[in-house]
Amino acid sequence: MGDYSKALEFYDEALIIDEKALLPNHPDLAISYNNIGQVYNNMGDYLKALVFYEKAHKIKEKALPPNHPAFA
């Protein structure tokens, strides 16, 4: 546990695949951004985490209805 650099490596690879395979506003792309944000959050790099959380949130706003549980 705590191997954040390895986690980022795998999440970055997943993001590259998602960006090629999915539409720009696909909810699964938001999951990838959120996962990367979580790693940065766990590392204490809150500014980088916020960048990825905001990307995820923007996608969710476009792709999901306003009452979706993802906004709770």
Backbone as XML, in Angstrom:
<?xml version="1.0"?>
<chain id="A" units="angstrom">
  <residue number="1" name="MET">
    <atom name="N" x="0.834" y="-1.187" z="0.000"/>
    <atom name="CA" x="0.000" y="0.000" z="0.000"/>
    <atom name="C" x="0.876" y="1.246" z="0.000"/>
  </residue>
  <residue number="2" name="GLY">
    <atom name="N" x="0.333" y="2.304" z="-0.553"/>
    <atom name="CA" x="1.043" y="3.560" z="-0.552"/>
    <atom name="C" x="1.987" y="3.761" z="-1.723"/>
  </residue>
  <residue number="3" name="ASP">
    <atom name="N" x="1.955" y="2.881" z="-2.711"/>
    <atom name="CA" x="2.818" y="3.050" z="-3.882"/>
    <atom name="C" x="2.096" y="3.951" z="-4.886"/>
  </residue>
  <residue number="4" name="TYR">
    <atom name="N" x="2.087" y="5.238" z="-4.552"/>
    <atom name="CA" x="1.316" y="6.191" z="-5.336"/>
    <atom name="C" x="1.860" y="6.372" z="-6.747"/>
  </residue>
  <residue number="5" name="SER">
    <atom name="N" x="3.164" y="6.317" z="-6.910"/>
    <atom name="CA" x="3.717" y="6.493" z="-8.255"/>
    <atom name="C" x="3.279" y="5.355" z="-9.172"/>
  </residue>
  <residue number="6" name="LYS">
    <atom name="N" x="3.216" y="4.147" z="-8.634"/>
    <atom name="CA" x="2.755" y="3.000" z="-9.430"/>
    <atom name="C" x="1.264" y="3.141" z="-9.741"/>
  </residue>
  <residue number="7" name="ALA">
    <atom name="N" x="0.497" y="3.588" z="-8.755"/>
    <atom name="CA" x="-0.934" y="3.797" z="-8.975"/>
    <atom name="C" x="-1.158" y="4.836" z="-10.070"/>
  </residue>
  <residue number="8" name="LEU">
    <atom name="N" x="-0.411" y="5.939" z="-10.007"/>
    <atom name="CA" x="-0.549" y="6.968" z="-11.040"/>
    <atom name="C" x="-0.183" y="6.435" z="-12.418"/>
  </residue>
  <residue number="9" name="GLU">
    <atom name="N" x="0.838" y="5.615" z="-12.464"/>
    <atom name="CA" x="1.252" y="5.022" z="-13.739"/>
    <atom name="C" x="0.108" y="4.213" z="-14.351"/>
  </residue>
  <residue number="10" name="PHE">
    <atom name="N" x="-0.521" y="3.371" z="-13.545"/>
    <atom name="CA" x="-1.615" y="2.539" z="-14.054"/>
    <atom name="C" x="-2.847" y="3.371" z="-14.395"/>
  </residue>
  <residue number="11" name="TYR">
    <atom name="N" x="-3.176" y="4.348" z="-13.543"/>
    <atom name="CA" x="-4.330" y="5.200" z="-13.828"/>
    <atom name="C" x="-4.094" y="6.061" z="-15.066"/>
  </residue>
  <residue number="12" name="ASP">
    <atom name="N" x="-2.865" y="6.520" z="-15.275"/>
    <atom name="CA" x="-2.555" y="7.281" z="-16.488"/>
    <atom name="C" x="-2.727" y="6.421" z="-17.738"/>
  </residue>
  <residue number="13" name="GLU">
    <atom name="N" x="-2.296" y="5.168" z="-17.661"/>
    <atom name="CA" x="-2.486" y="4.252" z="-18.790"/>
    <atom name="C" x="-3.969" y="4.036" z="-19.063"/>
  </residue>
  <residue number="14" name="ALA">
    <atom name="N" x="-4.740" y="3.863" z="-18.011"/>
    <atom name="CA" x="-6.184" y="3.678" z="-18.167"/>
    <atom name="C" x="-6.823" y="4.923" z="-18.773"/>
  </residue>
  <residue number="15" name="LEU">
    <atom name="N" x="-6.373" y="6.092" z="-18.347"/>
    <atom name="CA" x="-6.913" y="7.341" z="-18.880"/>
    <atom name="C" x="-6.623" y="7.469" z="-20.374"/>
  </residue>
  <residue number="16" name="ILE">
    <atom name="N" x="-5.433" y="7.120" z="-20.786"/>
    <atom name="CA" x="-5.081" y="7.175" z="-22.211"/>
    <atom name="C" x="-6.003" y="6.271" z="-23.026"/>
  </residue>
  <residue number="17" name="ILE">
    <atom name="N" x="-6.251" y="5.079" z="-22.521"/>
    <atom name="CA" x="-7.153" y="4.145" z="-23.200"/>
    <atom name="C" x="-8.564" y="4.717" z="-23.249"/>
  </residue>
  <residue number="18" name="ASP">
    <atom name="N" x="-9.039" y="5.233" z="-22.108"/>
    <atom name="CA" x="-10.387" y="5.803" z="-22.050"/>
    <atom name="C" x="-10.543" y="6.974" z="-23.013"/>
  </residue>
  <residue number="19" name="GLU">
    <atom name="N" x="-9.540" y="7.852" z="-23.068"/>
    <atom name="CA" x="-9.627" y="9.018" z="-23.948"/>
    <atom name="C" x="-9.696" y="8.610" z="-25.418"/>
  </residue>
  <residue number="20" name="LYS">
    <atom name="N" x="-9.078" y="7.492" z="-25.766"/>
    <atom name="CA" x="-9.128" y="7.008" z="-27.146"/>
    <atom name="C" x="-10.435" y="6.278" z="-27.446"/>
  </residue>
  <residue number="21" name="ALA">
    <atom name="N" x="-10.966" y="5.575" z="-26.456"/>
    <atom name="CA" x="-12.105" y="4.693" z="-26.690"/>
    <atom name="C" x="-13.467" y="5.336" z="-26.420"/>
  </residue>
  <residue number="22" name="LEU">
    <atom name="N" x="-13.488" y="6.380" z="-25.601"/>
    <atom name="CA" x="-14.765" y="6.939" z="-25.159"/>
    <atom name="C" x="-14.975" y="8.351" z="-25.697"/>
  </residue>
  <residue number="23" name="LEU">
    <atom name="N" x="-16.226" y="8.748" z="-25.730"/>
    <atom name="CA" x="-16.549" y="10.130" z="-26.069"/>
    <atom name="C" x="-16.071" y="11.047" z="-24.943"/>
  </residue>
  <residue number="24" name="PRO">
    <atom name="N" x="-15.811" y="12.315" z="-25.239"/>
    <atom name="CA" x="-15.242" y="13.220" z="-24.232"/>
    <atom name="C" x="-16.087" y="13.401" z="-22.969"/>
  </residue>
  <residue number="25" name="ASN">
    <atom name="N" x="-17.391" y="13.186" z="-23.063"/>
    <atom name="CA" x="-18.248" y="13.369" z="-21.890"/>
    <atom name="C" x="-18.793" y="12.057" z="-21.339"/>
  </residue>
  <residue number="26" name="HIS">
    <atom name="N" x="-18.119" y="10.971" z="-21.606"/>
    <atom name="CA" x="-18.563" y="9.668" z="-21.107"/>
    <atom name="C" x="-18.310" y="9.575" z="-19.601"/>
  </residue>
  <residue number="27" name="PRO">
    <atom name="N" x="-19.286" y="9.088" z="-18.826"/>
    <atom name="CA" x="-19.118" y="8.991" z="-17.368"/>
    <atom name="C" x="-17.918" y="8.154" z="-16.929"/>
  </residue>
  <residue number="28" name="ASP">
    <atom name="N" x="-17.539" y="7.154" z="-17.712"/>
    <atom name="CA" x="-16.373" y="6.348" z="-17.332"/>
    <atom name="C" x="-15.079" y="7.162" z="-17.378"/>
  </residue>
  <residue number="29" name="LEU">
    <atom name="N" x="-15.039" y="8.151" z="-18.234"/>
    <atom name="CA" x="-13.881" y="9.038" z="-18.280"/>
    <atom name="C" x="-13.799" y="9.850" z="-16.987"/>
  </residue>
  <residue number="30" name="ALA">
    <atom name="N" x="-14.947" y="10.244" z="-16.474"/>
    <atom name="CA" x="-14.984" y="10.958" z="-15.190"/>
    <atom name="C" x="-14.441" y="10.079" z="-14.068"/>
  </residue>
  <residue number="31" name="ILE">
    <atom name="N" x="-14.718" y="8.798" z="-14.131"/>
    <atom name="CA" x="-14.199" y="7.874" z="-13.113"/>
    <atom name="C" x="-12.677" y="7.846" z="-13.158"/>
  </residue>
  <residue number="32" name="SER">
    <atom name="N" x="-12.117" y="7.822" z="-14.349"/>
    <atom name="CA" x="-10.655" y="7.826" z="-14.470"/>
    <atom name="C" x="-10.056" y="9.104" z="-13.893"/>
  </residue>
  <residue number="33" name="TYR">
    <atom name="N" x="-10.652" y="10.243" z="-14.223"/>
    <atom name="CA" x="-10.164" y="11.510" z="-13.661"/>
    <atom name="C" x="-10.289" y="11.508" z="-12.137"/>
  </residue>
  <residue number="34" name="ASN">
    <atom name="N" x="-11.396" y="11.001" z="-11.648"/>
    <atom name="CA" x="-11.601" y="10.961" z="-10.199"/>
    <atom name="C" x="-10.572" y="10.056" z="-9.518"/>
  </residue>
  <residue number="35" name="ASN">
    <atom name="N" x="-10.276" y="8.924" z="-10.128"/>
    <atom name="CA" x="-9.278" y="8.009" z="-9.553"/>
    <atom name="C" x="-7.910" y="8.677" z="-9.445"/>
  </residue>
  <residue number="36" name="ILE">
    <atom name="N" x="-7.523" y="9.386" z="-10.488"/>
    <atom name="CA" x="-6.235" y="10.082" z="-10.454"/>
    <atom name="C" x="-6.262" y="11.179" z="-9.390"/>
  </residue>
  <residue number="37" name="GLY">
    <atom name="N" x="-7.368" y="11.884" z="-9.310"/>
    <atom name="CA" x="-7.506" y="12.904" z="-8.276"/>
    <atom name="C" x="-7.379" y="12.322" z="-6.884"/>
  </residue>
  <residue number="38" name="GLN">
    <atom name="N" x="-7.935" y="11.153" z="-6.685"/>
    <atom name="CA" x="-7.860" y="10.504" z="-5.371"/>
    <atom name="C" x="-6.422" y="10.159" z="-5.001"/>
  </residue>
  <residue number="39" name="VAL">
    <atom name="N" x="-5.646" y="9.707" z="-5.966"/>
    <atom name="CA" x="-4.237" y="9.393" z="-5.689"/>
    <atom name="C" x="-3.492" y="10.662" z="-5.281"/>
  </residue>
  <residue number="40" name="TYR">
    <atom name="N" x="-3.683" y="11.738" z="-6.047"/>
    <atom name="CA" x="-3.018" y="12.994" z="-5.682"/>
    <atom name="C" x="-3.489" y="13.485" z="-4.313"/>
  </residue>
  <residue number="41" name="ASN">
    <atom name="N" x="-4.763" y="13.310" z="-4.019"/>
    <atom name="CA" x="-5.285" y="13.686" z="-2.707"/>
    <atom name="C" x="-4.589" y="12.886" z="-1.606"/>
  </residue>
  <residue number="42" name="ASN">
    <atom name="N" x="-4.451" y="11.596" z="-1.815"/>
    <atom name="CA" x="-3.780" y="10.744" z="-0.828"/>
    <atom name="C" x="-2.310" y="11.118" z="-0.655"/>
  </residue>
  <residue number="43" name="MET">
    <atom name="N" x="-1.713" y="11.652" z="-1.713"/>
    <atom name="CA" x="-0.315" y="12.075" z="-1.650"/>
    <atom name="C" x="-0.168" y="13.441" z="-0.976"/>
  </residue>
  <residue number="44" name="GLY">
    <atom name="N" x="-1.289" y="14.117" z="-0.765"/>
    <atom name="CA" x="-1.247" y="15.449" z="-0.177"/>
    <atom name="C" x="-1.065" y="16.559" z="-1.193"/>
  </residue>
  <residue number="45" name="ASP">
    <atom name="N" x="-1.130" y="16.230" z="-2.475"/>
    <atom name="CA" x="-1.009" y="17.232" z="-3.539"/>
    <atom name="C" x="-2.421" y="17.675" z="-3.919"/>
  </residue>
  <residue number="46" name="TYR">
    <atom name="N" x="-2.980" y="18.545" z="-3.090"/>
    <atom name="CA" x="-4.388" y="18.900" z="-3.205"/>
    <atom name="C" x="-4.701" y="19.740" z="-4.439"/>
  </residue>
  <residue number="47" name="LEU">
    <atom name="N" x="-3.755" y="20.530" z="-4.896"/>
    <atom name="CA" x="-4.003" y="21.326" z="-6.100"/>
    <atom name="C" x="-4.127" y="20.441" z="-7.337"/>
  </residue>
  <residue number="48" name="LYS">
    <atom name="N" x="-3.245" y="19.458" z="-7.472"/>
    <atom name="CA" x="-3.357" y="18.524" z="-8.603"/>
    <atom name="C" x="-4.637" y="17.701" z="-8.476"/>
  </residue>
  <residue number="49" name="ALA">
    <atom name="N" x="-4.947" y="17.288" z="-7.256"/>
    <atom name="CA" x="-6.177" y="16.522" z="-7.038"/>
    <atom name="C" x="-7.384" y="17.329" z="-7.491"/>
  </residue>
  <residue number="50" name="LEU">
    <atom name="N" x="-7.411" y="18.593" z="-7.131"/>
    <atom name="CA" x="-8.539" y="19.452" z="-7.485"/>
    <atom name="C" x="-8.710" y="19.563" z="-8.996"/>
  </residue>
  <residue number="51" name="VAL">
    <atom name="N" x="-7.619" y="19.652" z="-9.719"/>
    <atom name="CA" x="-7.688" y="19.732" z="-11.186"/>
    <atom name="C" x="-8.430" y="18.517" z="-11.744"/>
  </residue>
  <residue number="52" name="PHE">
    <atom name="N" x="-8.082" y="17.333" z="-11.261"/>
    <atom name="CA" x="-8.712" y="16.114" z="-11.772"/>
    <atom name="C" x="-10.144" y="15.960" z="-11.265"/>
  </residue>
  <residue number="53" name="TYR">
    <atom name="N" x="-10.394" y="16.360" z="-10.017"/>
    <atom name="CA" x="-11.764" y="16.319" z="-9.501"/>
    <atom name="C" x="-12.669" y="17.255" z="-10.300"/>
  </residue>
  <residue number="54" name="GLU">
    <atom name="N" x="-12.154" y="18.423" z="-10.665"/>
    <atom name="CA" x="-12.958" y="19.366" z="-11.445"/>
    <atom name="C" x="-13.245" y="18.833" z="-12.845"/>
  </residue>
  <residue number="55" name="LYS">
    <atom name="N" x="-12.273" y="18.183" z="-13.462"/>
    <atom name="CA" x="-12.506" y="17.568" z="-14.777"/>
    <atom name="C" x="-13.607" y="16.517" z="-14.678"/>
  </residue>
  <residue number="56" name="ALA">
    <atom name="N" x="-13.535" y="15.699" z="-13.640"/>
    <atom name="CA" x="-14.548" y="14.661" z="-13.443"/>
    <atom name="C" x="-15.918" y="15.285" z="-13.230"/>
  </residue>
  <residue number="57" name="HIS">
    <atom name="N" x="-15.967" y="16.332" z="-12.427"/>
    <atom name="CA" x="-17.246" y="16.975" z="-12.117"/>
    <atom name="C" x="-17.880" y="17.592" z="-13.366"/>
  </residue>
  <residue number="58" name="LYS">
    <atom name="N" x="-17.078" y="18.220" z="-14.202"/>
    <atom name="CA" x="-17.603" y="18.822" z="-15.433"/>
    <atom name="C" x="-18.224" y="17.770" z="-16.345"/>
  </residue>
  <residue number="59" name="ILE">
    <atom name="N" x="-17.579" y="16.632" z="-16.441"/>
    <atom name="CA" x="-18.134" y="15.551" z="-17.263"/>
    <atom name="C" x="-19.446" y="15.063" z="-16.666"/>
  </residue>
  <residue number="60" name="LYS">
    <atom name="N" x="-19.462" y="14.865" z="-15.361"/>
    <atom name="CA" x="-20.682" y="14.391" z="-14.703"/>
    <atom name="C" x="-21.825" y="15.374" z="-14.893"/>
  </residue>
  <residue number="61" name="GLU">
    <atom name="N" x="-21.529" y="16.672" z="-14.835"/>
    <atom name="CA" x="-22.575" y="17.681" z="-15.037"/>
    <atom name="C" x="-23.200" y="17.569" z="-16.423"/>
  </residue>
  <residue number="62" name="LYS">
    <atom name="N" x="-22.385" y="17.242" z="-17.420"/>
    <atom name="CA" x="-22.879" y="17.140" z="-18.793"/>
    <atom name="C" x="-23.547" y="15.797" z="-19.076"/>
  </residue>
  <residue number="63" name="ALA">
    <atom name="N" x="-23.041" y="14.735" z="-18.456"/>
    <atom name="CA" x="-23.466" y="13.385" z="-18.830"/>
    <atom name="C" x="-24.574" y="12.808" z="-17.959"/>
  </residue>
  <residue number="64" name="LEU">
    <atom name="N" x="-24.734" y="13.334" z="-16.757"/>
    <atom name="CA" x="-25.670" y="12.730" z="-15.815"/>
    <atom name="C" x="-26.785" y="13.701" z="-15.448"/>
  </residue>
  <residue number="65" name="PRO">
    <atom name="N" x="-27.948" y="13.175" z="-15.072"/>
    <atom name="CA" x="-29.029" y="14.061" z="-14.629"/>
    <atom name="C" x="-28.670" y="14.713" z="-13.289"/>
  </residue>
  <residue number="66" name="PRO">
    <atom name="N" x="-29.238" y="15.882" z="-13.005"/>
    <atom name="CA" x="-28.864" y="16.619" z="-11.791"/>
    <atom name="C" x="-29.150" y="15.882" z="-10.480"/>
  </residue>
  <residue number="67" name="ASN">
    <atom name="N" x="-30.089" y="14.954" z="-10.499"/>
    <atom name="CA" x="-30.423" y="14.219" z="-9.268"/>
    <atom name="C" x="-29.672" y="12.887" z="-9.153"/>
  </residue>
  <residue number="68" name="HIS">
    <atom name="N" x="-28.662" y="12.694" z="-9.972"/>
    <atom name="CA" x="-27.885" y="11.451" z="-9.949"/>
    <atom name="C" x="-27.106" y="11.334" z="-8.638"/>
  </residue>
  <residue number="69" name="PRO">
    <atom name="N" x="-26.995" y="10.122" z="-8.085"/>
    <atom name="CA" x="-26.263" y="9.926" z="-6.818"/>
    <atom name="C" x="-24.801" y="10.372" z="-6.854"/>
  </residue>
  <residue number="70" name="ALA">
    <atom name="N" x="-24.214" y="10.485" z="-8.030"/>
    <atom name="CA" x="-22.816" y="10.927" z="-8.129"/>
    <atom name="C" x="-22.631" y="12.348" z="-7.605"/>
  </residue>
  <residue number="71" name="PHE">
    <atom name="N" x="-23.722" y="13.097" z="-7.505"/>
    <atom name="CA" x="-23.638" y="14.477" z="-7.024"/>
    <atom name="C" x="-23.935" y="14.600" z="-5.538"/>
  </residue>
  <residue number="72" name="ALA">
    <atom name="N" x="-24.166" y="13.487" z="-4.887"/>
    <atom name="CA" x="-24.507" y="13.539" z="-3.448"/>
    <atom name="C" x="-23.294" y="13.866" z="-2.611"/>
  </residue>
</chain>
